[in-house]
Each structure stands twice: as C-alpha cells, then as structure tokens.
Amino acid sequence: MWQALGGLLPIAVAVAISSVPITVTILILLSPNRNRAAVPFLIGWVTGVLAVIVLSALAASALPAPPRRGPDIVIAVLHIMIGTALVALGVISLRRSARSEHTGLPGWLSAVDSFGALAAFGVAVLLDFRPKGLLLGIAAGLTLHGASLRASEAAVLIGTYTLIATSTVVVPITASLIAPRRMEPRLTAARDWLAHNGRTLTSAMMLMIGVVILGVGLAEL
C-alpha cells in the first residue's frame, strides 16, 4: 500500500498544480457569479478527478493477468507510453511558451464571468477529461492496479489521491466563501502570476512526471 501511495503522490501533485483549473477557480471567485458558480465548479472538479482514477483503475483490472514469474509487460508498456506522451506534451508546451510573445490568460477564459451553476459544473468535469488529465488519471489507475490492493486499501488511496489532486481548487473556494474580502487581493495576485507563469509551471511539472512514469515503465521490464 505504501509503495502505491508513493507512486500516486507525484501524479496527484501534477494534477493539483495544473494551471487551467486553478485559473478558472480564481476567475470564478473574482466574478459577480461567485456565489452561484463556485460550489458547483468545486463539486464538478472533485467528481471528475474521482471518476477518472476510478474508471482507469477499473479498466486496468480488465488487463490480462501477468505471468507468475517475470514482469508485467502490458503494464510496463502502458507506463512507457503514458510517460512518453507526457514528456512530449511537456516539451511541446514549454517550446510554445518560450516562443510566444503573448502573455496573459487565454481568450476563452473571459467567458468564466458569465458561468452559472450548470456551466461551472460541466466545465469542471470536462477539464478533468483533457488529454493531460486522462494520461495522469490512467497512470494513477495503473499504479493502483499494479499494487494488488484490498478494496479498503484502494478506497483509502483513491481518497488520498483525490484530496491532494483537488486541494488547489477546494482550498481557495472554501477560504473565499468563509472570508471573501480577505481572499480577494490574494486571488488577484495569484491570477496575475498565473497569467505570466502558469503555463511554464504546468509544462515543467508535466515533463518531470512524464520522466518519472517513463522510468517506472522501464524499470518494470
């Protein structure tokens, strides 16, 4: 169980510091629709993160059983493929960030101000099913599958993973609902910082996690 937790932690952190959901969270909290959209976005984000890892773990359980002696080739190859894809996405994103002269938030985020409850929930879930989110979720599901856990242990690990992965959305929303005036200047500063550095931070983390997952796959061969 502890080995599986060690494998899940870096993946959960990579999900947590993804700049897009954090930015959407901040924009919702700074918008006039904060009271209508914040909690549905939080629920949608938690639901999506949980759904991705649970579905990935269930899909992994349907993979062919490994030989009694020797490596699980299927799991190793999947880890290598996911790690390679994350490294490639990270490199491409870093190159685009370096070449781009434009700083600021993507244009589509301007629509966040008009989000109602349903739109906020739907966008949160969809963000979990982006290619990067799916790759990280599949890697987490493979980690759970490879650990041969009891149902209770898997539930604890899934809960821990979800708690860490969603913390950067849950914490600011909860804090803003409790003390909105105190949080507003901090949210504004965080929004401005993410506008200039968020993509680079996310790309670098994706690259590093990709290398880790790739290494795990190679070690399993």
C-alpha positions as CSV (number, residue, x, y, z in Angstrom):
1,M,0.0,0.0,0.0
2,W,2.8,2.4,0.9
3,Q,4.6,1.8,-2.3
4,A,1.4,2.5,-4.3
5,L,0.9,5.7,-2.2
6,G,4.5,6.8,-3.2
7,G,3.6,6.2,-6.8
8,L,0.3,8.2,-6.6
9,L,1.6,11.3,-4.7
10,P,3.6,12.8,-7.6
11,I,0.7,12.2,-10.0
12,A,-1.7,13.8,-7.6
13,V,0.6,16.8,-7.2
14,A,0.8,17.2,-11.0
15,V,-3.0,17.3,-11.2
16,A,-3.2,19.7,-8.4
17,I,-0.9,22.4,-9.9
18,S,-2.4,22.3,-13.3
19,S,-2.8,26.0,-14.2
20,V,-6.1,25.9,-16.1
21,P,-8.4,24.6,-13.3
22,I,-6.6,26.9,-10.8
23,T,-7.1,29.9,-13.1
24,V,-10.7,29.1,-13.7
25,T,-11.2,28.7,-9.9
26,I,-9.7,32.2,-9.3
27,L,-11.7,33.8,-12.1
28,I,-14.9,32.4,-10.8
29,L,-14.1,33.6,-7.3
30,L,-13.4,37.1,-8.6
31,S,-16.5,37.2,-10.8
32,P,-20.0,38.5,-9.9
33,N,-21.3,35.0,-10.1
34,R,-19.1,33.6,-7.4
35,N,-21.9,32.5,-5.1
36,R,-23.7,30.7,-7.9
37,A,-20.7,29.1,-9.7
38,A,-18.0,28.4,-7.1
39,V,-19.5,25.4,-5.3
40,P,-20.8,23.7,-8.5
41,F,-17.3,24.1,-10.0
42,L,-15.8,22.5,-6.9
43,I,-18.2,19.6,-7.0
44,G,-17.6,19.1,-10.7
45,W,-13.8,19.1,-10.3
46,V,-13.8,16.6,-7.4
47,T,-16.3,14.4,-9.3
48,G,-14.2,14.4,-12.4
49,V,-10.9,13.7,-10.7
50,L,-12.5,10.8,-8.8
51,A,-14.2,9.5,-11.9
52,V,-11.0,9.4,-14.0
53,I,-9.0,7.5,-11.4
54,V,-11.8,5.0,-10.6
55,L,-12.6,4.3,-14.3
56,S,-8.9,4.0,-15.0
57,A,-8.4,1.5,-12.2
58,L,-11.4,-0.5,-13.3
59,A,-10.2,-0.6,-16.9
60,A,-6.7,-1.6,-15.7
61,S,-8.3,-4.5,-13.8
62,A,-9.5,-5.9,-17.1
63,L,-6.0,-6.2,-18.5
64,P,-4.5,-9.7,-19.0
65,A,-3.0,-11.2,-15.8
66,P,0.8,-11.1,-15.7
67,P,2.8,-14.3,-15.7
68,R,3.5,-15.8,-12.3
69,R,7.2,-15.2,-12.9
70,G,8.5,-12.3,-14.8
71,P,7.5,-8.7,-15.4
72,D,4.0,-7.5,-16.3
73,I,4.8,-6.4,-19.9
74,V,1.4,-4.9,-20.5
75,I,1.6,-2.5,-17.5
76,A,5.2,-1.7,-18.3
77,V,4.4,-0.8,-21.9
78,L,1.4,1.3,-20.8
79,H,3.6,3.2,-18.3
80,I,6.2,3.8,-21.0
81,M,3.6,5.1,-23.5
82,I,2.0,7.4,-20.9
83,G,5.4,8.7,-19.7
84,T,6.5,9.3,-23.3
85,A,3.3,11.2,-24.1
86,L,3.5,13.4,-21.0
87,V,7.2,14.2,-21.8
88,A,6.2,15.1,-25.4
89,L,3.4,17.3,-24.2
90,G,5.6,19.0,-21.7
91,V,8.3,19.7,-24.2
92,I,5.9,21.0,-26.8
93,S,4.2,23.2,-24.3
94,L,7.5,24.6,-23.0
95,R,8.6,25.3,-26.5
96,R,5.4,27.1,-27.3
97,S,5.7,29.2,-24.1
98,A,9.3,30.1,-24.9
99,R,8.4,31.2,-28.5
100,S,5.2,33.0,-27.6
101,E,5.4,36.8,-27.1
102,H,1.8,36.9,-25.8
103,T,1.3,36.9,-22.0
104,G,-2.0,36.8,-20.3
105,L,-4.9,34.5,-20.0
106,P,-6.4,32.5,-22.9
107,G,-9.3,34.3,-24.6
108,W,-11.9,31.6,-23.7
109,L,-11.4,32.3,-20.0
110,S,-13.2,35.6,-20.4
111,A,-16.5,33.6,-20.5
112,V,-15.9,32.5,-16.9
113,D,-17.5,35.7,-15.6
114,S,-20.9,34.5,-17.0
115,F,-20.8,30.9,-15.7
116,G,-23.9,29.8,-13.9
117,A,-24.1,26.7,-11.7
118,L,-24.6,24.2,-14.6
119,A,-21.9,25.7,-16.8
120,A,-19.4,25.7,-13.9
121,F,-20.1,22.1,-13.1
122,G,-19.8,21.0,-16.7
123,V,-16.6,22.8,-17.4
124,A,-15.0,21.4,-14.2
125,V,-15.8,17.8,-15.3
126,L,-14.6,18.4,-18.8
127,L,-11.3,19.9,-17.6
128,D,-10.6,16.5,-15.9
129,F,-11.0,14.7,-19.2
130,R,-8.4,16.8,-21.1
131,P,-5.6,14.7,-22.6
132,K,-3.2,15.6,-19.8
133,G,-5.8,14.8,-17.2
134,L,-6.6,11.5,-18.7
135,L,-3.0,10.5,-19.0
136,L,-2.3,11.3,-15.4
137,G,-5.5,9.5,-14.3
138,I,-4.7,6.4,-16.3
139,A,-1.2,6.4,-14.8
140,A,-2.8,6.6,-11.3
141,G,-5.2,3.8,-12.2
142,L,-2.3,1.6,-13.4
143,T,-0.4,2.3,-10.1
144,L,-3.4,1.1,-8.1
145,H,-3.8,-2.0,-10.3
146,G,-0.2,-2.9,-10.1
147,A,-0.2,-2.8,-6.2
148,S,-2.7,-5.7,-5.8
149,L,-4.6,-3.9,-3.1
150,R,-7.6,-4.9,-1.0
151,A,-10.7,-2.9,-1.7
152,S,-10.4,-1.0,1.6
153,E,-6.8,0.0,0.8
154,A,-7.7,1.0,-2.7
155,A,-10.5,3.2,-1.4
156,V,-8.1,4.9,1.1
157,L,-5.6,5.6,-1.7
158,I,-8.2,6.9,-4.1
159,G,-9.5,9.2,-1.4
160,T,-6.0,10.4,-0.6
161,Y,-5.2,11.0,-4.3
162,T,-8.4,12.9,-4.8
163,L,-7.9,15.0,-1.7
164,I,-4.4,16.1,-2.9
165,A,-5.3,16.5,-6.6
166,T,-8.3,18.7,-5.8
167,S,-6.7,20.7,-3.0
168,T,-5.8,23.7,-5.1
169,V,-9.4,24.1,-6.1
170,V,-11.1,23.1,-2.8
171,V,-8.9,25.3,-0.5
172,P,-9.3,28.7,-2.3
173,I,-13.1,28.2,-2.8
174,T,-13.6,27.2,0.8
175,A,-11.5,30.1,2.0
176,S,-13.2,32.6,-0.2
177,L,-16.7,31.5,0.9
178,I,-15.5,32.0,4.5
179,A,-13.6,35.2,4.1
180,P,-14.2,36.7,0.7
181,R,-12.8,40.2,1.4
182,R,-9.6,38.8,2.8
183,M,-9.1,36.5,-0.1
184,E,-9.8,38.9,-2.9
185,P,-6.3,40.6,-3.0
186,R,-4.6,37.2,-2.8
187,L,-6.7,35.9,-5.6
188,T,-5.9,38.9,-7.8
189,A,-2.2,38.5,-7.2
190,A,-2.4,34.7,-7.9
191,R,-4.3,35.4,-11.2
192,D,-1.7,37.9,-12.4
193,W,1.1,35.5,-11.5
194,L,-0.5,32.6,-13.3
195,A,-1.2,34.7,-16.4
196,H,2.6,35.0,-16.8
197,N,4.0,31.8,-15.3
198,G,1.2,29.2,-15.1
199,R,1.8,27.5,-18.5
200,T,5.5,27.2,-17.8
201,L,5.0,25.7,-14.4
202,T,2.4,23.2,-15.6
203,S,4.6,22.2,-18.6
204,A,7.7,21.7,-16.4
205,M,5.7,19.6,-13.9
206,M,4.2,17.5,-16.7
207,L,7.7,16.9,-18.2
208,M,9.1,15.8,-14.8
209,I,6.1,13.5,-14.0
210,G,6.4,12.1,-17.5
211,V,10.0,11.2,-16.9
212,V,9.1,9.6,-13.6
213,I,6.4,7.4,-15.2
214,L,8.6,6.5,-18.1
215,G,11.3,5.4,-15.6
216,V,8.8,3.3,-13.8
217,G,7.8,1.6,-17.0
218,L,11.4,0.9,-18.0
219,A,12.1,-0.5,-14.5
220,E,9.2,-2.9,-14.8
221,L,10.6,-4.6,-17.9
